[in-house]
Amino acid sequence: MILKPRKDPNGNHTIYKIIAPPFPTYRITANAKDYTDPTTSLGPEDLHQIMLKHKEIKWTEVARQAMWEKARKLELMDKLLAKSELTEQDALEIGREINKGIAKRHGLVK
């Protein structure tokens, strides 16, 4: 793994390009002392290029909203499952049966 630090065009963040298989990953860290920002892995270089191209988008807000949406779904799942009497093993068996039925319906198994 190779880290290549550089500044973003606005000079607000340090961007580290991490060279590692299967594709380069970018990590952005805030430089401001009073600004707390988690390090974010952006994935493929294509995503990073799109984000740089559309500077009018507040990407941290997009990420924040996506995280809240996921957190709300997890909270709902926890509430729905709180009174469930199914064990994890029961749920796995039901899932396997559903998968078998779907595969059979689509001709993937006999």
KEDO-934456 format. One line per field, with one value per residue: residue number from 1; residue in three letters; x, y, z of N, C-alpha, C, O in turn. Coordinates in nm, 3 decimals. Layout:
N
num: NUM:...
residu: ALA:...
neast: X:...
nnorth: Y:...
nup: Z:...
caeast: X:...
canorth: Y:...
caup: Z:...
ceast: X:...
cnorth: Y:...
cup: Z:...
oeast: X:...
onorth: Y:...
oup: Z:...
//
This chain:
110
num: 1:2:3:4:5:6:7:8:9:10:11:12:13:14:15:16:17:18:19:20:21:22:23:24:25:26:27:28:29:30:31:32:33:34:35:36:37:38:39:40:41:42:43:44:45:46:47:48:49:50:51:52:53:54:55:56:57:58:59:60:61:62:63:64:65:66:67:68:69:70:71:72:73:74:75:76:77:78:79:80:81:82:83:84:85:86:87:88:89:90:91:92:93:94:95:96:97:98:99:100:101:102:103:104:105:106:107:108:109:110
residu: MET:ILE:LEU:LYS:PRO:ARG:LYS:ASP:PRO:ASN:GLY:ASN:HIS:THR:ILE:TYR:LYS:ILE:ILE:ALA:PRO:PRO:PHE:PRO:THR:TYR:ARG:ILE:THR:ALA:ASN:ALA:LYS:ASP:TYR:THR:ASP:PRO:THR:THR:SER:LEU:GLY:PRO:GLU:ASP:LEU:HIS:GLN:ILE:MET:LEU:LYS:HIS:LYS:GLU:ILE:LYS:TRP:THR:GLU:VAL:ALA:ARG:GLN:ALA:MET:TRP:GLU:LYS:ALA:ARG:LYS:LEU:GLU:LEU:MET:ASP:LYS:LEU:LEU:ALA:LYS:SER:GLU:LEU:THR:GLU:GLN:ASP:ALA:LEU:GLU:ILE:GLY:ARG:GLU:ILE:ASN:LYS:GLY:ILE:ALA:LYS:ARG:HIS:GLY:LEU:VAL:LYS
neast: 0.085:0.060:0.084:-0.012:0.003:-0.185:-0.310:-0.653:-0.823:-0.921:-0.769:-0.854:-0.858:-0.657:-0.576:-0.533:-0.404:-0.447:-0.274:-0.362:-0.449:-0.793:-0.825:-0.741:-0.787:-0.934:-0.870:-1.001:-0.911:-0.981:-0.820:-0.858:-0.841:-1.057:-1.253:-1.431:-1.420:-1.499:-1.269:-1.302:-1.358:-1.347:-1.345:-1.331:-1.135:-1.292:-1.526:-1.419:-1.330:-1.574:-1.686:-1.505:-1.554:-1.811:-1.833:-2.023:-2.193:-2.266:-2.091:-2.040:-2.281:-2.447:-2.338:-2.388:-2.671:-2.720:-2.607:-2.774:-3.017:-2.961:-2.911:-3.164:-3.313:-3.189:-3.258:-3.537:-3.547:-3.435:-3.640:-3.856:-3.764:-3.729:-3.923:-3.935:-3.952:-3.805:-3.506:-3.166:-3.078:-3.325:-3.412:-3.212:-3.264:-3.523:-3.463:-3.297:-3.483:-3.654:-3.474:-3.425:-3.679:-3.708:-3.494:-3.580:-3.819:-3.718:-3.587:-3.329:-3.253:-3.350
nnorth: -0.117:0.218:0.550:0.861:1.180:1.483:1.818:1.924:2.103:2.340:2.361:2.284:2.026:1.735:1.499:1.161:0.937:0.604:0.342:0.034:-0.304:-0.391:-0.155:0.199:0.383:0.660:0.872:1.123:1.377:1.617:1.932:2.146:2.252:2.279:2.130:1.843:1.553:1.246:1.014:0.931:0.674:0.669:0.494:0.372:0.555:0.682:0.770:0.966:1.150:1.231:1.357:1.570:1.704:1.801:2.035:2.196:2.049:1.962:1.737:1.626:1.664:1.503:1.254:1.254:1.253:1.005:0.834:0.885:0.791:0.518:0.458:0.509:0.306:0.084:0.123:0.094:-0.175:-0.294:-0.235:-0.375:-0.637:-0.673:-0.803:-1.047:-1.401:-1.567:-1.745:-1.678:-1.889:-2.000:-1.793:-1.802:-2.056:-2.017:-1.821:-1.968:-2.152:-1.978:-1.878:-2.116:-2.162:-1.938:-1.979:-2.218:-2.138:-1.974:-2.151:-2.224:-2.436:-2.783
nup: 0.000:-0.088:0.012:-0.111:-0.041:-0.100:-0.153:-0.163:-0.431:-0.312:-0.088:0.161:0.263:0.316:0.080:0.052:-0.166:-0.191:-0.301:-0.384:-0.452:-0.532:-0.673:-0.680:-0.377:-0.214:0.059:0.258:0.471:0.720:0.768:0.934:1.269:1.447:1.332:1.314:1.140:1.005:0.860:0.525:0.296:-0.044:-0.257:-0.594:-0.839:-1.027:-0.895:-0.729:-0.922:-1.036:-0.815:-0.781:-1.019:-0.981:-0.795:-0.691:-0.540:-0.210:-0.078:0.172:0.298:0.141:0.207:0.485:0.491:0.368:0.558:0.778:0.675:0.648:0.919:1.031:0.909:1.023:1.292:1.274:1.191:1.421:1.607:1.494:1.515:1.784:1.942:1.829:1.811:1.664:1.606:1.510:1.358:1.276:1.107:0.909:0.798:0.694:0.505:0.332:0.230:0.094:-0.099:-0.242:-0.349:-0.518:-0.695:-0.811:-0.934:-1.135:-1.293:-1.227:-1.071:-1.037
caeast: 0.000:0.138:0.005:0.036:-0.077:-0.194:-0.417:-0.762:-0.809:-0.950:-0.671:-0.921:-0.839:-0.548:-0.628:-0.433:-0.438:-0.394:-0.260:-0.372:-0.545:-0.806:-0.829:-0.699:-0.885:-0.901:-0.912:-0.999:-0.910:-0.989:-0.702:-0.896:-0.830:-1.187:-1.347:-1.421:-1.473:-1.443:-1.200:-1.397:-1.301:-1.433:-1.348:-1.265:-1.097:-1.403:-1.612:-1.347:-1.331:-1.710:-1.703:-1.427:-1.619:-1.934:-1.799:-2.142:-2.261:-2.210:-2.077:-2.051:-2.424:-2.497:-2.294:-2.460:-2.808:-2.718:-2.581:-2.895:-3.117:-2.922:-2.930:-3.309:-3.355:-3.140:-3.341:-3.666:-3.524:-3.420:-3.772:-3.938:-3.712:-3.714:-4.017:-3.937:-3.911:-3.720:-3.363:-3.089:-3.080:-3.456:-3.414:-3.127:-3.335:-3.631:-3.397:-3.253:-3.603:-3.698:-3.379:-3.449:-3.803:-3.681:-3.409:-3.663:-3.912:-3.646:-3.522:-3.187:-3.238:-3.467
canorth: 0.000:0.340:0.671:0.980:1.294:1.606:1.907:1.938:2.232:2.452:2.362:2.260:1.889:1.657:1.380:1.057:0.834:0.477:0.250:-0.105:-0.379:-0.401:-0.024:0.303:0.433:0.793:0.906:1.267:1.414:1.762:1.992:2.246:2.198:2.275:2.060:1.699:1.488:1.111:0.982:0.865:0.601:0.697:0.383:0.389:0.689:0.741:0.842:1.086:1.243:1.285:1.451:1.690:1.771:1.866:2.103:2.265:1.956:1.949:1.592:1.584:1.660:1.382:1.141:1.262:1.209:0.861:0.766:0.894:0.701:0.382:0.447:0.499:0.172:-0.009:0.142:0.030:-0.319:-0.333:-0.230:-0.485:-0.765:-0.676:-0.898:-1.169:-1.523:-1.644:-1.743:-1.650:-2.014:-2.006:-1.695:-1.855:-2.166:-1.958:-1.757:-2.072:-2.204:-1.874:-1.878:-2.237:-2.140:-1.841:-2.046:-2.316:-2.064:-1.918:-2.259:-2.236:-2.570:-2.869
caup: 0.000:-0.100:0.039:-0.182:0.006:-0.178:-0.109:-0.258:-0.501:-0.223:0.020:0.289:0.308:0.259:0.015:0.041:-0.264:-0.144:-0.412:-0.337:-0.533:-0.676:-0.735:-0.586:-0.282:-0.166:0.193:0.276:0.612:0.740:0.828:1.033:1.405:1.516:1.245:1.330:1.021:0.994:0.736:0.436:0.183:-0.158:-0.352:-0.722:-0.880:-1.103:-0.801:-0.687:-1.034:-1.045:-0.704:-0.812:-1.131:-0.933:-0.670:-0.640:-0.450:-0.075:-0.066:0.311:0.327:0.075:0.290:0.612:0.467:0.342:0.685:0.859:0.618:0.687:1.064:1.057:0.869:1.125:1.411:1.245:1.194:1.562:1.670:1.442:1.559:1.930:2.003:1.749:1.879:1.572:1.631:1.389:1.280:1.212:0.998:0.802:0.732:0.615:0.391:0.239:0.163:-0.001:-0.210:-0.321:-0.424:-0.624:-0.794:-0.882:-1.019:-1.248:-1.366:-1.194:-1.014:-1.064
ceast: 0.090:0.045:0.068:-0.046:-0.074:-0.307:-0.529:-0.751:-0.835:-0.852:-0.730:-0.890:-0.711:-0.610:-0.512:-0.481:-0.369:-0.393:-0.258:-0.471:-0.680:-0.810:-0.783:-0.816:-0.841:-0.951:-0.898:-1.002:-0.910:-0.862:-0.737:-0.899:-0.965:-1.292:-1.329:-1.493:-1.415:-1.371:-1.295:-1.323:-1.396:-1.438:-1.277:-1.238:-1.209:-1.494:-1.547:-1.349:-1.468:-1.732:-1.626:-1.492:-1.741:-1.911:-1.918:-2.220:-2.190:-2.203:-2.084:-2.197:-2.488:-2.462:-2.369:-2.602:-2.814:-2.696:-2.704:-3.003:-3.087:-2.946:-3.078:-3.362:-3.310:-3.221:-3.477:-3.653:-3.511:-3.555:-3.860:-3.893:-3.704:-3.803:-4.022:-3.888:-3.827:-3.575:-3.293:-3.088:-3.213:-3.461:-3.329:-3.196:-3.449:-3.573:-3.351:-3.372:-3.655:-3.606:-3.399:-3.573:-3.783:-3.598:-3.490:-3.757:-3.844:-3.565:-3.374:-3.153:-3.363:-3.527
cnorth: 0.123:0.458:0.787:1.100:1.410:1.690:1.906:2.077:2.354:2.462:2.332:2.123:1.832:1.531:1.282:0.956:0.706:0.382:0.108:-0.177:-0.385:-0.266:0.080:0.349:0.571:0.810:1.056:1.295:1.565:1.811:2.091:2.184:2.186:2.197:1.911:1.632:1.349:1.095:0.899:0.797:0.616:0.585:0.417:0.534:0.759:0.824:0.972:1.191:1.308:1.389:1.580:1.771:1.852:1.928:2.178:2.178:1.954:1.800:1.544:1.575:1.536:1.259:1.137:1.210:1.059:0.783:0.771:0.799:0.556:0.360:0.433:0.360:0.068:0.001:0.077:-0.122:-0.368:-0.335:-0.347:-0.620:-0.780:-0.783:-1.031:-1.288:-1.612:-1.634:-1.708:-1.772:-2.030:-1.914:-1.743:-1.966:-2.114:-1.893:-1.857:-2.129:-2.104:-1.872:-1.999:-2.219:-2.043:-1.905:-2.146:-2.246:-2.012:-2.022:-2.274:-2.370:-2.650:-2.919
cup: 0.000:-0.076:-0.035:-0.137:-0.094:-0.122:-0.211:-0.322:-0.413:-0.107:0.156:0.347:0.249:0.203:0.002:-0.061:-0.218:-0.262:-0.357:-0.427:-0.465:-0.746:-0.633:-0.499:-0.236:-0.024:0.208:0.425:0.623:0.806:0.939:1.172:1.475:1.437:1.263:1.214:1.014:0.861:0.651:0.322:0.066:-0.260:-0.482:-0.758:-0.956:-1.013:-0.759:-0.797:-1.052:-0.936:-0.729:-0.923:-1.084:-0.795:-0.611:-0.541:-0.316:-0.043:0.077:0.353:0.264:0.160:0.422:0.596:0.444:0.472:0.775:0.808:0.658:0.837:1.099:1.020:0.971:1.253:1.392:1.250:1.339:1.633:1.625:1.496:1.711:1.995:1.928:1.832:1.789:1.615:1.501:1.298:1.208:1.090:0.881:0.726:0.644:0.490:0.287:0.161:0.060:-0.123:-0.301:-0.409:-0.540:-0.735:-0.877:-0.979:-1.145:-1.324:-1.339:-1.129:-1.048:-0.937
oeast: 0.184:-0.062:0.188:-0.156:0.025:-0.393:-0.506:-0.676:-0.778:-0.852:-0.663:-0.896:-0.663:-0.687:-0.407:-0.587:-0.247:-0.497:-0.163:-0.568:-0.682:-0.800:-0.785:-0.930:-0.721:-1.061:-0.793:-1.088:-0.847:-0.804:-0.656:-0.953:-0.986:-1.410:-1.222:-1.612:-1.293:-1.408:-1.361:-1.235:-1.514:-1.530:-1.174:-1.309:-1.221:-1.534:-1.612:-1.366:-1.476:-1.789:-1.676:-1.485:-1.771:-1.961:-1.915:-2.303:-2.067:-2.297:-2.131:-2.234:-2.573:-2.547:-2.410:-2.650:-2.904:-2.758:-2.735:-3.073:-3.177:-2.996:-3.114:-3.445:-3.384:-3.251:-3.528:-3.739:-3.569:-3.582:-3.929:-3.976:-3.675:-3.762:-4.104:-3.796:-3.782:-3.527:-3.354:-3.095:-3.216:-3.508:-3.368:-3.189:-3.468:-3.627:-3.365:-3.363:-3.695:-3.653:-3.390:-3.573:-3.836:-3.628:-3.472:-3.774:-3.907:-3.484:-3.302:-3.037:-3.467:-3.626
onorth: 0.132:0.465:0.811:1.121:1.432:1.638:1.890:2.161:2.460:2.561:2.351:2.105:1.877:1.463:1.315:0.896:0.701:0.346:0.068:-0.117:-0.383:-0.262:0.054:0.353:0.596:0.766:1.112:1.243:1.634:1.743:2.115:2.075:2.093:2.199:1.857:1.653:1.333:1.156:0.808:0.856:0.580:0.582:0.483:0.625:0.882:0.934:1.076:1.309:1.427:1.495:1.688:1.894:1.957:1.880:2.218:2.229:1.945:1.743:1.433:1.489:1.472:1.173:1.030:1.132:0.992:0.679:0.672:0.734:0.482:0.255:0.354:0.304:-0.025:-0.100:0.011:-0.189:-0.470:-0.427:-0.409:-0.708:-0.889:-0.846:-1.117:-1.276:-1.719:-1.528:-1.708:-1.760:-2.070:-1.953:-1.727:-1.971:-2.163:-1.908:-1.833:-2.152:-2.144:-1.866:-1.987:-2.254:-2.064:-1.889:-2.156:-2.290:-2.005:-1.988:-2.331:-2.413:-2.594:-2.993
oup: 0.079:-0.136:-0.024:-0.190:-0.164:-0.050:-0.331:-0.271:-0.436:-0.034:0.257:0.469:0.145:0.271:-0.052:-0.044:-0.206:-0.316:-0.290:-0.473:-0.341:-0.869:-0.513:-0.545:-0.221:0.010:0.174:0.496:0.543:0.890:1.028:1.190:1.554:1.473:1.232:1.192:1.017:0.761:0.701:0.260:0.077:-0.342:-0.480:-0.713:-0.951:-1.049:-0.755:-0.769:-1.080:-0.960:-0.700:-0.921:-1.140:-0.693:-0.494:-0.466:-0.309:0.013:0.103:0.433:0.325:0.182:0.467:0.679:0.494:0.494:0.842:0.886:0.697:0.877:1.186:1.091:1.003:1.316:1.483:1.307:1.376:1.710:1.706:1.519:1.761:2.092:1.960:1.912:1.830:1.655:1.394:1.175:1.092:0.983:0.765:0.603:0.533:0.380:0.167:0.040:-0.050:-0.236:-0.423:-0.527:-0.649:-0.853:-0.999:-1.093:-1.250:-1.410:-1.421:-1.132:-1.083:-0.940
//
